[in-house]
Amino acid sequence: MLELYQFELSHFSEKVRLILDYKGLAYRKIEVVPGMGQLDLFRMSGQRQVPVLKDGGKIISDSTAIALYLDKTYPDRPIIPTNPQQKANCLLLEQWADSSIGIKGRSILLESLKNSNLRTSILPAGTPDILRNLVGSIPREAIDVLGLGLGLTPDSIRAAKAEMHRSLESICLLLAQNSCDYLTGDTPTLADLTVAGLSLLIKIPDGPYLNIADNLKGKGIPGFADNPDYDLFFTWRDKLYADFRKPHKPDMNNSGTATAPTTIAID
Ligand SMILES: N[C@@H](CCC(=O)N[C@@H](CS)C(=O)NCC(=O)O)C(=O)O
């Protein structure tokens, strides 16, 4: 079976999970523990980021490379259009969404992480308690310093937010004037699955899709998740999820009972 090395709350992992579900491919999720687990991932794939796909003896890292590999190897329910104009639009939109919604979304999220409950709750299941407690106790000021260390100044976060507003507005305009249901045509393509999957952290889908605490579902970044200007986008995305995303199947422990996600309180 296909194996996906991932973080449950990683938006690039979500892009791949949505593609796998759309194509109807069964897969097993392997949650990578931040830090130590990434060393194993490095040994396996030569780099430390998720998602990484293992298909038998093949190891593929990077969500775009995984998408192209899956479409070539498992051609049923294609996600790359054959019509040249639709194909060009699809590939351009995917590339844009990766660097805009994907990368800028991460900068904006970092600012939201000043909320310590949110910070610990988005850590993957299996994160050692000592690391979880450490992350929870980081003062807000330290997040600012961490952000600066990552090159995120208040100006760059402001610019990332402005870009995210323009991106969501543009997607809403595209959806509003489209005569078809999806961004490049009548069926979902890599463009749709990327835009929808990468918006995970802007607003977490309110459904049974992820192994996370229930009180995180439907939550997101204030100013985006609760902005009525983007209702069209989130309604479109939620329909795509309802139509194609498969519910999370709980892992079983040794006695055959499902393991539950930890519950947390959000301020
Ligand atoms: N270009 C990569 C980006 C992947 C990425 O940014 N992954 C993040 C999680 S969403 C990650 O692994 N971060 C941990 C790190 O960089 O150490 C892709 O498309 O897969």
The ligand as an SDF file (V2000), in Angstrom:
LIG
                    3D

 20 19  0  0  0  0  0  0  0  0999 V2000
    7.7280   22.4330   -1.5150 N   0  0  0  0  0  0  0  0  0  0  0  0
    7.3410   21.4730   -0.5040 C   0  0  0  0  0  0  0  0  0  0  0  0
    7.0050   22.2120    0.7770 C   0  0  0  0  0  0  0  0  0  0  0  0
    6.8030   21.2350    1.9320 C   0  0  0  0  0  0  0  0  0  0  0  0
    6.7450   21.9300    3.2800 C   0  0  0  0  0  0  0  0  0  0  0  0
    6.8790   23.1520    3.3870 O   0  0  0  0  0  0  0  0  0  0  0  0
    6.5340   21.1150    4.3260 N   0  0  0  0  0  0  0  0  0  0  0  0
    6.4760   21.6140    5.6830 C   0  0  0  0  0  0  0  0  0  0  0  0
    5.1540   21.2030    6.3230 C   0  0  0  0  0  0  0  0  0  0  0  0
    3.7720   21.9510    5.5150 S   0  0  0  0  0  0  0  0  0  0  0  0
    7.5740   20.9520    6.5180 C   0  0  0  0  0  0  0  0  0  0  0  0
    7.8830   19.7910    6.3530 O   0  0  0  0  0  0  0  0  0  0  0  0
    8.1410   21.7130    7.4660 N   0  0  0  0  0  0  0  0  0  0  0  0
    9.1400   21.2010    8.3770 C   0  0  0  0  0  0  0  0  0  0  0  0
   10.5170   21.7500    8.0980 C   0  0  0  0  0  0  0  0  0  0  0  0
   10.6890   22.5300    7.1470 O   0  0  0  0  0  0  0  0  0  0  0  0
   11.4190   21.3470    8.8540 O   0  0  0  0  0  0  0  0  0  0  0  0
    6.1610   20.6650   -1.0360 C   0  0  0  0  0  0  0  0  0  0  0  0
    5.4610   21.1160   -1.9670 O   0  0  0  0  0  0  0  0  0  0  0  0
    5.9590   19.5350   -0.5570 O   0  0  0  0  0  0  0  0  0  0  0  0
  1  2  1  0
  2  3  1  0
  2 18  1  0
  3  4  1  0
  4  5  1  0
  5  6  2  0
  5  7  1  0
  7  8  1  0
  8  9  1  0
  8 11  1  0
  9 10  1  0
 11 12  2  0
 11 13  1  0
 13 14  1  0
 14 15  1  0
 15 16  2  0
 15 17  1  0
 18 19  2  0
 18 20  1  0
M  END
$$$$
